[in-house]
Amino acid sequence: MKLRSVLTALALVLGALFAPGFGALSTATDAHAVTKISHATATSMFRASGITWSSSGNCSNRNVSTCTSFEQLNLATAQGAQTLRSASGCALNITGGTETGHASGTYSHWNGYKLDFSKYTCLGNYIKNTFTYIGVRGDGAPQWRSGAGNVYADEGNHWDVTFYNCGGC
């Protein structure tokens, strides 16, 4: 019994030492997995924060481009929207989530990093007066970066927001 206890303790210590983001192998460049959430979890979070959502197709199917889906959304992205809502005090309506039909890439809608928001005067003023203008994107969209590093792009008829983190939640 004593050997088993020692081996268990050793396994726990080694597990902690080599766990991502914790032990001896932790560095600023270590990649960490993101937490994905379901559509139901996201809508519950948004509803609790007073955030609305809509889709031109009145649906939430991730595989239909006219739907607005939150399936496989990053938890930090949902939390980032909640942070934006509470910090700005502005109404937020999400018009794009993780559904197909958006541009591809690592930090894409499909991969759970982006949300599209309706353009409201309050939100636009908050972004432009609070965050740092960083120039235009390759497609010509002007961009602002928050202090947390999230990027807000004005795509003309909506805000395209890339949440690298929860924005200080």
Residue frames as a rotation matrix with the C-alpha (Angstrom) as fourth column:
MET 1
0.563 0.827 0.000 0.00
0.827 -0.563 0.000 0.00
0.000 0.000 -1.000 0.00
LYS 2
0.388 -0.471 -0.792 2.79
0.234 -0.781 0.579 2.40
-0.892 -0.410 -0.193 0.81
LEU 3
-0.687 -0.668 0.285 4.40
0.406 -0.028 0.913 2.02
-0.603 0.743 0.291 -2.65
ARG 4
-0.157 0.727 0.668 1.06
0.966 -0.027 0.256 2.72
0.204 0.686 -0.698 -4.31
SER 5
0.739 0.420 -0.527 0.66
0.578 -0.798 0.173 5.97
-0.348 -0.433 -0.832 -2.33
VAL 6
-0.073 -0.865 -0.496 4.15
0.127 -0.501 0.856 7.08
-0.989 0.000 0.147 -3.27
LEU 7
-0.735 -0.192 0.651 3.55
0.627 0.174 0.759 6.33
-0.259 0.966 -0.008 -6.96
THR 8
0.286 0.916 0.281 0.22
0.948 -0.313 0.056 8.18
0.139 0.251 -0.958 -6.89
ALA 9
0.647 -0.109 -0.754 1.83
0.298 -0.875 0.382 11.23
-0.702 -0.472 -0.533 -5.30
LEU 10
-0.462 -0.886 -0.047 4.67
0.212 -0.162 0.964 11.12
-0.861 0.435 0.263 -7.83
ALA 11
-0.450 0.380 0.808 2.21
0.893 0.160 0.421 10.93
0.031 0.911 -0.411 -10.71
LEU 12
0.655 0.736 -0.169 0.31
0.750 -0.661 0.024 13.95
-0.094 -0.143 -0.985 -9.37
VAL 13
0.324 -0.626 -0.710 3.50
0.092 -0.726 0.682 16.01
-0.941 -0.286 -0.178 -8.99
LEU 14
-0.703 -0.621 0.346 4.75
0.372 0.094 0.924 15.11
-0.606 0.778 0.165 -12.46
GLY 15
-0.048 0.784 0.618 1.35
0.995 -0.017 0.099 15.85
0.089 0.620 -0.779 -13.93
ALA 16
0.782 0.339 -0.523 1.39
0.459 -0.881 0.116 19.31
-0.421 -0.331 -0.845 -12.36
LEU 17
-0.057 -0.910 -0.411 4.95
0.105 -0.415 0.904 20.02
-0.993 0.008 0.119 -13.49
PHE 18
-0.888 -0.349 0.299 4.15
0.277 0.111 0.954 19.26
-0.366 0.930 -0.002 -17.10
ALA 19
0.096 0.986 0.136 0.59
0.869 -0.017 -0.494 20.61
-0.485 0.166 -0.859 -17.28
PRO 20
-0.273 -0.169 0.947 0.12
0.776 -0.621 0.113 23.36
0.569 0.765 0.301 -19.89
GLY 21
0.183 0.340 0.922 0.18
-0.026 -0.936 0.350 26.80
0.983 -0.088 -0.162 -18.35
PHE 22
0.943 0.264 0.201 1.32
-0.201 -0.025 0.979 25.63
0.264 -0.964 0.030 -14.94
GLY 23
0.836 -0.545 0.060 4.53
0.292 0.535 0.793 23.70
-0.464 -0.645 0.607 -14.45
ALA 24
0.040 -0.989 -0.140 8.12
0.192 -0.130 0.973 23.55
-0.981 -0.066 0.185 -15.60
LEU 25
-0.543 -0.260 0.798 7.28
0.787 0.173 0.592 23.55
-0.292 0.950 0.110 -19.30
SER 26
0.565 0.818 -0.106 5.21
0.751 -0.563 -0.346 26.73
-0.342 0.116 -0.932 -19.13
THR 27
-0.713 -0.685 -0.150 6.36
0.562 -0.686 0.462 29.57
-0.419 0.245 0.874 -21.34
ALA 28
-0.284 0.596 -0.751 4.67
-0.323 -0.797 -0.510 32.55
-0.903 0.098 0.419 -22.93
THR 29
-0.465 0.044 -0.884 4.69
-0.885 -0.049 0.463 30.72
-0.023 0.998 0.062 -26.25
ASP 30
-0.931 0.192 0.310 3.06
0.138 0.972 -0.189 27.48
-0.338 -0.133 -0.932 -25.11
ALA 31
-0.619 0.777 -0.117 -0.17
-0.422 -0.203 0.884 26.91
0.662 0.596 0.453 -27.02
HIS 32
-0.854 0.429 0.294 -3.25
-0.159 0.323 -0.933 26.37
-0.496 -0.843 -0.208 -24.90
ALA 33
-0.693 0.684 0.229 -6.48
0.648 0.452 0.613 24.73
0.316 0.573 -0.757 -25.96
VAL 34
-0.784 0.526 0.329 -9.55
-0.556 -0.831 0.004 26.95
0.275 -0.180 0.944 -25.98
THR 35
-0.744 0.625 0.238 -12.80
0.232 0.575 -0.785 26.00
-0.627 -0.528 -0.573 -24.29
LYS 36
-0.858 0.514 -0.001 -15.65
-0.102 -0.169 0.980 25.52
0.503 0.841 0.197 -26.75
ILE 37
-0.709 0.691 0.141 -19.26
-0.190 0.005 -0.982 26.04
-0.679 -0.723 0.128 -25.74
SER 38
-0.527 0.627 0.573 -22.61
0.825 0.539 0.169 24.99
-0.203 0.562 -0.802 -27.18
HIS 39
-0.572 0.453 0.684 -25.18
0.222 -0.717 0.661 27.23
0.790 0.530 0.309 -28.82
ALA 40
0.474 0.832 -0.288 -27.44
0.479 0.031 0.877 26.77
0.739 -0.554 -0.384 -25.77
THR 41
0.154 -0.504 -0.850 -24.70
0.957 -0.137 0.254 27.80
-0.244 -0.853 0.462 -23.33
ALA 42
-0.826 -0.503 0.254 -23.83
0.559 -0.789 0.257 30.88
0.071 0.354 0.933 -25.40
THR 43
-0.273 0.790 0.550 -27.44
0.185 -0.518 0.835 32.03
0.944 0.330 -0.005 -25.73
SER 44
0.576 0.430 -0.695 -27.91
0.731 0.110 0.673 31.59
0.366 -0.896 -0.251 -21.98
MET 45
-0.271 -0.776 -0.570 -24.82
0.890 -0.428 0.159 33.72
-0.367 -0.464 0.806 -21.32
PHE 46
-0.851 -0.054 0.522 -25.94
0.357 -0.789 0.500 36.38
0.385 0.612 0.691 -23.79
ARG 47
0.136 0.985 0.108 -29.49
0.395 -0.154 0.906 36.47
0.909 -0.080 -0.410 -22.47
ALA 48
0.422 -0.026 -0.906 -28.15
0.906 0.016 0.422 36.94
0.004 -1.000 0.031 -18.91
SER 49
-0.519 -0.722 -0.457 -26.16
0.677 -0.674 0.296 39.97
-0.522 -0.155 0.839 -20.08
GLY 50
0.307 0.738 -0.601 -28.93
0.105 -0.654 -0.749 41.55
-0.946 0.167 -0.279 -22.13
ILE 51
-0.664 -0.552 -0.504 -27.28
-0.501 -0.171 0.848 40.74
-0.555 0.816 -0.163 -25.47
THR 52
0.495 0.859 0.135 -29.62
-0.369 0.348 -0.862 39.91
-0.787 0.376 0.489 -28.34
TRP 53
-0.731 -0.664 0.160 -28.97
-0.115 0.351 0.929 38.00
-0.673 0.661 -0.333 -31.56
SER 54
0.457 0.858 -0.233 -30.68
-0.418 -0.024 -0.908 37.68
-0.785 0.513 0.347 -34.91
SER 55
-0.633 -0.612 0.474 -30.24
0.190 0.471 0.862 35.91
-0.751 0.635 -0.182 -38.23
SER 56
-0.566 0.413 -0.713 -31.51
-0.794 -0.507 0.336 36.69
-0.223 0.756 0.615 -41.70
GLY 57
-0.564 0.324 -0.760 -32.70
-0.306 0.772 0.557 33.07
0.767 0.546 -0.336 -41.93
ASN 58
0.210 0.628 0.749 -34.28
-0.936 -0.092 0.339 32.98
0.282 -0.772 0.569 -38.45
CYS 59
0.886 0.009 -0.464 -32.22
0.026 0.997 0.069 29.88
0.463 -0.073 0.883 -37.61
SER 60
0.569 -0.710 0.415 -29.13
-0.761 -0.262 0.594 28.68
-0.313 -0.653 -0.689 -35.72
ASN 61
0.908 -0.218 0.357 -27.77
0.302 0.932 -0.199 25.87
-0.290 0.289 0.913 -37.92
ARG 62
0.243 -0.926 -0.290 -23.96
-0.125 -0.326 0.937 26.15
-0.962 -0.191 -0.195 -38.05
ASN 63
-0.526 -0.495 0.691 -23.91
0.507 0.470 0.723 24.74
-0.682 0.731 0.004 -41.59
VAL 64
0.284 0.668 0.687 -26.30
0.952 -0.282 -0.120 27.32
0.113 0.688 -0.716 -43.09
SER 65
-0.642 -0.737 0.211 -24.81
0.720 -0.675 -0.164 30.73
0.263 0.047 0.964 -43.90
THR 66
-0.290 0.597 0.748 -28.05
-0.085 -0.795 0.601 32.67
0.953 0.111 0.281 -43.30
CYS 67
0.681 0.462 -0.568 -28.28
0.482 0.302 0.823 31.37
0.551 -0.834 -0.017 -39.72
THR 68
0.105 -0.669 0.736 -26.57
-0.712 -0.567 -0.414 32.80
0.694 -0.480 -0.537 -36.65
SER 69
0.727 0.076 -0.682 -24.97
0.234 0.906 0.351 29.95
0.645 -0.415 0.642 -34.73
PHE 70
0.389 -0.627 0.675 -22.89
-0.891 -0.441 0.105 29.88
0.232 -0.642 -0.730 -31.56
GLU 71
0.990 -0.056 0.128 -22.09
0.026 0.974 0.224 26.16
-0.137 -0.218 0.966 -31.73
GLN 72
0.404 -0.915 0.020 -18.36
0.908 0.398 -0.130 25.69
0.111 0.071 0.991 -31.00
LEU 73
0.663 -0.166 0.730 -17.95
-0.103 -0.986 -0.131 29.35
0.742 0.012 -0.671 -29.93
ASN 74
-0.430 -0.833 -0.348 -14.93
0.424 0.155 -0.892 29.95
0.797 -0.531 0.287 -27.71
LEU 75
0.325 0.499 -0.803 -15.91
0.940 -0.081 0.330 30.60
0.099 -0.863 -0.496 -24.10
ALA 76
-0.448 -0.596 -0.667 -13.57
0.651 -0.729 0.214 33.63
-0.613 -0.338 0.714 -24.11
THR 77
-0.880 0.196 0.433 -15.43
0.271 -0.540 0.797 35.04
0.390 0.818 0.422 -27.13
ALA 78
0.141 0.984 -0.106 -18.78
0.614 -0.003 0.789 34.81
0.776 -0.177 -0.605 -25.35
GLN 79
0.284 -0.122 -0.951 -17.23
0.906 -0.290 0.308 36.33
-0.314 -0.949 0.028 -22.24
GLY 80
-0.788 -0.615 -0.014 -15.68
0.557 -0.723 0.408 39.06
-0.261 0.314 0.913 -24.41
ALA 81
-0.439 0.732 0.521 -19.12
0.338 -0.403 0.851 40.00
0.832 0.550 -0.070 -25.71
GLN 82
0.512 0.620 -0.595 -20.39
0.770 -0.025 0.637 40.13
0.380 -0.784 -0.490 -22.13
THR 83
-0.186 -0.678 -0.711 -17.44
0.833 -0.492 0.251 42.36
-0.520 -0.546 0.656 -21.16
LEU 84
-0.879 -0.105 0.466 -18.13
0.401 -0.690 0.602 44.65
0.258 0.716 0.649 -24.12
ARG 85
0.033 0.985 0.169 -21.79
0.500 -0.162 0.851 44.92
0.865 0.057 -0.498 -23.11
SER 86
0.585 0.213 -0.783 -21.06
0.811 -0.153 0.564 45.77
0.000 -0.965 -0.262 -19.48
ALA 87
-0.370 -0.824 -0.429 -18.13
0.768 -0.531 0.358 48.11
-0.523 -0.197 0.829 -20.19
SER 88
-0.890 0.000 0.456 -19.86
0.350 -0.641 0.683 50.05
0.292 0.768 0.570 -22.97
GLY 89
-0.597 0.766 -0.238 -23.38
0.054 -0.258 -0.965 50.11
-0.801 -0.589 0.112 -21.57
CYS 90
-0.524 0.344 -0.780 -24.54
-0.836 -0.382 0.393 49.85
-0.163 0.858 0.488 -25.19
ALA 91
0.584 0.723 0.369 -27.16
-0.500 0.678 -0.539 47.57
-0.640 0.131 0.758 -26.66
LEU 92
-0.624 -0.759 -0.184 -25.54
-0.656 0.382 0.651 44.64
-0.423 0.527 -0.737 -28.49
ASN 93
0.654 0.740 0.159 -27.14
-0.489 0.574 -0.657 42.54
-0.577 0.352 0.737 -31.19
ILE 94
-0.453 -0.831 0.324 -25.12
-0.312 0.488 0.815 39.67
-0.835 0.268 -0.480 -32.65
THR 95
0.542 0.638 -0.547 -25.72
-0.711 0.002 -0.703 39.02
-0.448 0.770 0.455 -36.34
GLY 96
0.523 -0.425 -0.739 -22.91
-0.460 0.589 -0.665 36.55
0.717 0.688 0.112 -37.03
GLY 97
0.602 -0.303 0.739 -21.36
-0.658 0.337 0.674 33.74
-0.453 -0.892 0.003 -35.07
THR 98
-0.339 -0.813 0.472 -19.75
-0.456 0.582 0.674 30.43
-0.823 0.013 -0.568 -35.94
GLU 99
0.605 0.662 0.442 -21.88
0.083 0.500 -0.862 29.62
-0.792 0.558 0.248 -38.98
THR 100
-0.188 -0.638 0.746 -20.39
0.832 0.301 0.467 28.87
-0.522 0.709 0.474 -42.38
GLY 101
0.588 0.441 0.678 -20.00
0.788 -0.502 -0.357 31.62
0.183 0.743 -0.643 -44.97
HIS 102
0.908 -0.357 -0.220 -17.41
-0.233 -0.866 0.443 33.84
-0.349 -0.351 -0.869 -43.29
ALA 103
0.419 -0.851 -0.317 -13.74
-0.690 -0.071 -0.721 34.22
0.591 0.521 -0.616 -44.23
SER 104
0.806 -0.195 -0.560 -11.51
0.370 0.903 0.219 31.34
0.463 -0.383 0.799 -43.15
GLY 105
-0.013 -0.897 0.442 -8.38
-0.332 -0.413 -0.848 31.46
0.943 -0.158 -0.292 -41.00
THR 106
-0.626 -0.339 -0.702 -7.12
0.484 0.537 -0.691 30.55
0.612 -0.772 -0.172 -37.56
TYR 107
-0.836 0.308 -0.454 -8.92
0.267 -0.495 -0.827 33.43
-0.479 -0.813 0.332 -35.81
SER 108
-0.848 0.530 0.004 -12.15
-0.123 -0.205 0.971 33.06
0.515 0.823 0.240 -37.79
HIS 109
-0.096 0.926 0.366 -15.87
-0.982 -0.149 0.120 32.92
0.165 -0.348 0.923 -37.12
TRP 110
0.498 0.324 -0.805 -15.89
-0.381 0.915 0.133 29.16
0.779 0.240 0.579 -37.80
ASN 111
-0.235 -0.711 -0.663 -13.12
0.400 0.551 -0.732 28.60
0.886 -0.437 0.155 -35.24
GLY 112
0.377 0.601 -0.705 -15.04
0.853 0.070 0.516 30.52
0.359 -0.796 -0.486 -32.58
TYR 113
-0.489 -0.714 -0.501 -12.99
0.847 -0.527 -0.076 33.72
-0.210 -0.461 0.862 -32.33
LYS 114
-0.992 0.034 0.120 -15.31
0.018 -0.913 0.407 36.20
0.123 0.406 0.906 -34.04
LEU 115
-0.146 0.983 -0.107 -18.73
0.835 0.065 -0.547 37.72
-0.531 -0.169 -0.830 -33.65
ASP 116
-0.719 0.067 0.692 -20.51
0.433 -0.736 0.521 40.28
0.544 0.674 0.500 -35.82
PHE 117
-0.434 0.557 -0.708 -22.50
0.683 -0.309 -0.662 43.04
-0.587 -0.771 -0.246 -34.12
SER 118
0.440 0.666 0.602 -25.17
0.874 -0.472 -0.117 45.36
0.206 0.578 -0.789 -35.49
LYS 119
-0.671 -0.664 0.329 -23.97
0.600 -0.747 -0.285 48.94
0.435 0.006 0.900 -35.94
TYR 120
0.603 0.754 -0.261 -25.47
0.768 -0.462 0.444 51.20
0.214 -0.468 -0.857 -33.33
THR 121
0.498 -0.389 0.775 -24.30
-0.098 -0.913 -0.395 54.76
0.862 0.121 -0.493 -32.65
CYS 122
0.811 -0.153 0.564 -23.58
-0.581 -0.104 0.807 53.97
-0.065 -0.983 -0.174 -29.00
LEU 123
0.747 -0.530 0.401 -21.36
0.392 0.839 0.377 51.00
-0.536 -0.124 0.835 -29.86
GLY 124
0.501 -0.559 0.660 -19.50
0.714 -0.164 -0.681 52.83
0.489 0.813 0.317 -32.64
ASN 125
0.583 -0.258 0.771 -18.80
-0.388 -0.921 -0.015 55.81
0.714 -0.291 -0.637 -30.39
TYR 126
0.852 -0.260 0.455 -17.61
-0.367 0.323 0.872 53.54
-0.374 -0.910 0.180 -27.60
ILE 127
0.648 -0.624 0.437 -15.20
0.708 0.705 -0.042 51.63
-0.282 0.337 0.898 -29.86
LYS 128
0.388 -0.489 0.781 -13.81
0.603 -0.506 -0.616 54.74
0.697 0.711 0.098 -31.57
ASN 129
0.508 -0.143 0.849 -13.44
-0.465 -0.876 0.131 56.74
0.725 -0.461 -0.512 -28.36
THR 130
0.805 -0.137 0.578 -12.11
-0.510 0.341 0.790 53.97
-0.305 -0.930 0.205 -26.11
PHE 131
0.616 -0.545 0.569 -9.87
0.495 0.829 0.260 51.81
-0.613 0.121 0.780 -28.28
THR 132
-0.118 -0.804 -0.583 -6.79
-0.232 -0.548 0.803 52.55
-0.966 0.230 -0.121 -30.40
TYR 133
0.859 0.355 -0.368 -7.12
-0.400 0.019 -0.916 53.02
-0.318 0.935 0.158 -34.13
ILE 134
0.074 -0.870 0.488 -4.66
-0.053 0.485 0.873 50.63
-0.996 -0.091 -0.010 -35.82
GLY 135
-0.669 -0.340 -0.661 -5.29
-0.609 -0.259 0.750 51.29
-0.425 0.904 -0.034 -39.52
VAL 136
0.324 0.841 -0.432 -7.15
-0.936 0.218 -0.278 49.45
-0.139 0.495 0.858 -42.22
ARG 137
0.154 -0.134 0.979 -7.34
-0.106 0.983 0.151 45.73
-0.982 -0.127 0.137 -42.73
GLY 138
-0.786 -0.541 0.299 -6.41
0.169 0.278 0.946 44.15
-0.594 0.794 -0.127 -46.06
ASP 139
-0.328 0.758 0.564 -10.01
0.943 0.222 0.250 44.48
0.065 0.613 -0.787 -47.23
GLY 140
-0.531 0.018 0.847 -10.10
0.250 -0.952 0.177 48.18
0.810 0.306 0.501 -46.35
ALA 141
0.571 0.784 -0.242 -12.04
0.443 -0.046 0.895 47.88
0.691 -0.619 -0.373 -43.09
PRO 142
-0.074 -0.577 0.814 -10.81
-0.543 -0.661 -0.518 50.39
0.836 -0.480 -0.264 -40.45
GLN 143
0.285 0.072 -0.956 -9.78
0.503 0.838 0.213 48.69
0.816 -0.541 0.203 -37.20
TRP 144
0.239 -0.206 0.949 -9.45
-0.780 -0.622 0.061 49.50
0.578 -0.755 -0.310 -33.52
ARG 145
-0.178 -0.368 -0.912 -7.66
0.279 0.870 -0.406 47.44
0.943 -0.327 -0.052 -30.85
SER 146
0.843 0.488 0.227 -8.82
-0.121 -0.239 0.964 47.24
0.524 -0.840 -0.143 -27.25
GLY 147
0.209 -0.768 0.605 -6.39
-0.964 -0.264 -0.002 47.34
0.161 -0.583 -0.796 -24.34
ALA 148
0.347 -0.002 0.938 -6.88
-0.444 0.881 0.166 43.57
-0.826 -0.474 0.305 -24.02
GLY 149
-0.695 -0.719 -0.014 -5.82
-0.311 0.282 0.908 43.06
-0.648 0.635 -0.419 -27.66
ASN 150
-0.094 0.739 0.667 -9.21
0.692 0.530 -0.490 42.29
-0.716 0.415 -0.562 -29.22
VAL 151
-0.932 -0.339 -0.128 -9.74
0.116 -0.615 0.780 43.81
-0.343 0.712 0.612 -32.66
TYR 152
0.090 0.986 -0.139 -12.86
0.394 -0.163 -0.904 45.65
-0.915 0.026 -0.403 -33.84
ALA 153
-0.899 -0.380 0.218 -13.24
0.321 -0.233 0.918 46.09
-0.298 0.895 0.331 -37.61
ASP 154
-0.113 0.849 -0.516 -15.87
-0.309 -0.524 -0.794 48.37
-0.944 0.069 0.322 -39.15
GLU 155
-0.745 -0.147 0.651 -17.15
0.452 0.606 0.654 46.38
-0.491 0.781 -0.385 -42.12
GLY 156
-0.913 0.369 0.175 -19.63
-0.103 -0.624 0.775 49.05
0.395 0.689 0.607 -43.15
ASN 157
-0.012 0.998 0.062 -22.93
-0.505 -0.060 0.861 47.50
0.863 -0.021 0.504 -42.12
HIS 158
0.937 0.277 -0.212 -21.67
0.050 0.496 0.867 45.72
0.345 -0.823 0.451 -38.97
TRP 159
0.273 -0.859 0.433 -18.77
-0.962 -0.245 0.119 45.41
0.003 -0.449 -0.894 -36.54
ASP 160
0.687 -0.220 -0.692 -16.59
0.005 0.954 -0.298 42.31
0.727 0.202 0.657 -37.03
VAL 161
0.471 -0.466 0.749 -14.89
-0.874 -0.363 0.324 41.60
0.121 -0.807 -0.578 -33.69
THR 162
0.237 -0.519 -0.821 -12.01
0.017 0.847 -0.531 39.19
0.971 0.112 0.210 -33.11
PHE 163
0.746 0.060 0.663 -11.86
-0.651 -0.141 0.745 38.10
0.139 -0.988 -0.066 -29.47
TYR 164
-0.063 -0.848 -0.526 -8.41
-0.289 0.520 -0.804 36.76
0.955 0.101 -0.278 -28.63
ASN 165
-0.864 -0.153 -0.479 -9.47
0.406 0.350 -0.844 36.78
0.297 -0.924 -0.241 -24.97
CYS 166
-0.050 0.949 -0.312 -12.39
0.982 0.103 0.157 37.75
0.181 -0.298 -0.937 -22.76
GLY 167
0.033 0.039 0.999 -11.43
0.309 -0.951 0.027 41.40
0.951 0.307 -0.043 -22.58
GLY 168
-0.750 -0.441 0.493 -10.67
-0.299 -0.438 -0.848 41.48
0.590 -0.783 0.196 -18.88
CYS 169
0.295 0.944 -0.150 -13.61
-0.314 0.244 0.917 39.46
0.902 -0.223 0.369 -17.59
